[in-house]
């Protein structure tokens, strides 16, 4: 829904009143108040006069003082320097003023970013069941902490061993039989299937036994699968170079030498 047009200022007093009203709601940066006043009037001279008077009389903080106050409040709420910088930049405060303010407040209040990150993590997570490493890092990064600070905080957490990667959590829920069949149906051979399962951190301690049962029930037949994959290509097996390319292709797909030989020489005795 479109906002109704703002009643335009007829005098500079109207501009002052608008500024006082906004500042009565909360603190604003110079840039934010300027933007609001520009909706009230197109008279830039009035706007600059009002801003100068507000700063002079202490109603409006200059960018540096605003940044200092913002840093003090943010650090007290365990917000890291990275988040403070992002928030102040979005509010139009120059980077130089932000950096100086962060440095000053850090020194004056003896802010320890590592201790702050540790405290934040401990208060947020009793343990890490129900979440994963990627989510924790994302949340802590959003709070303004660096990778090094997050690593330190995790090293201090008594339940750090319960924090696992998203891949590891997903792997715990995976069914080995189902995953083997999925990969087999994609035309992959035994060695490639095993490699991919390991990369996905799926427990493969029962891989050989499971695969054996699948071959007995004919859910998996690598000899036939190898032939099917070869049939999808147009290699001229009468040409030595083409035959070598075909062998290399099937090998990359994870098939064994016996399976490849049978696929390439179906009439030979294996």
Long-range contacts (C-beta under 8 A, 24 or more apart in sequence): 6-39, 6-40, 8-40, 8-41, 9-40, 9-41, 9-43, 9-46, 12-43, 12-46, 12-49, 12-50, 14-40, 14-41, 15-40, 15-41, 15-43, 15-46, 15-47, 15-50, 16-50, 16-53, 19-50, 19-51, 19-54, 19-59, 19-60, 20-59, 23-54, 23-59, 23-60, 27-61, 27-66, 27-69, 28-60, 29-61, 29-63, 29-66, 29-91, 29-92, 29-93, 30-55, 30-60, 30-62, 30-63, 30-66, 30-92, 31-63, 31-91, 31-92, 31-93, 32-91, 32-92, 33-60, 63-93, 63-94, 63-97, 64-97, 64-100, 64-101, 66-93, 67-93, 67-97, 67-98, 67-100, 67-101, 67-102, 68-101, 68-104, 68-105, 70-101, 71-101, 71-102, 71-104, 71-105, 71-106, 72-105, 72-109, 75-105, 75-106, 75-109, 75-111, 75-116, 78-116, 78-119, 78-120, 78-123, 78-143, 79-143, 79-144, 80-113, 80-116, 80-117, 80-143, 80-144, 80-145, 80-146, 80-149, 81-106, 81-113, 81-144, 82-141, 82-144, 82-145, 82-146, 83-142, 83-143, 83-144, 84-144, 85-144, 86-144, 113-145, 113-146, 113-149, 114-149, 114-152, 114-153, 116-145, 116-149, 117-145, 117-149, 117-150, 117-152, 117-153, 118-152, 118-153, 118-156, 118-157, 120-145, 120-153, 121-150, 121-153, 121-154, 121-156, 121-157, 122-153, 122-156, 122-157, 125-157, 125-159, 126-159, 127-159, 127-162, 128-159, 128-160, 128-162, 128-163, 128-164, 129-162, 131-163, 132-163, 132-164, 132-165, 132-166, 132-168, 132-169, 133-163, 133-164, 133-165, 133-166, 134-165, 134-166, 135-166, 136-163, 165-201, 167-200, 167-201, 168-201, 170-200, 171-200, 171-201, 171-202, 171-203, 174-200, 174-202, 176-202, 176-203, 176-204, 176-206, 176-207, 176-210, 177-210, 177-213, 177-214, 180-207, 180-210, 180-211, 180-214, 180-220, 181-214, 181-219, 181-220, 184-214, 184-219, 184-220, 184-222, 184-225, 187-225, 187-228, 187-229, 187-232, 187-253, 188-253, 188-254, 189-222, 189-225, 189-226, 189-250, 189-253, 189-254, 189-255, 189-256, 189-259, 190-222, 190-254, 190-255, 190-256, 191-254, 191-255, 191-256, 192-252, 192-253, 192-254, 193-254, 194-254, 195-254, 222-255, 222-256, 222-259, 223-258, 223-259, 223-262, 223-263, 225-255, 226-250, 226-253, 226-255, 226-259, 226-260, 226-262, 226-263, 227-262, 227-263, 227-266, 229-253, 229-255, 229-263, 230-263, 230-264, 237-264
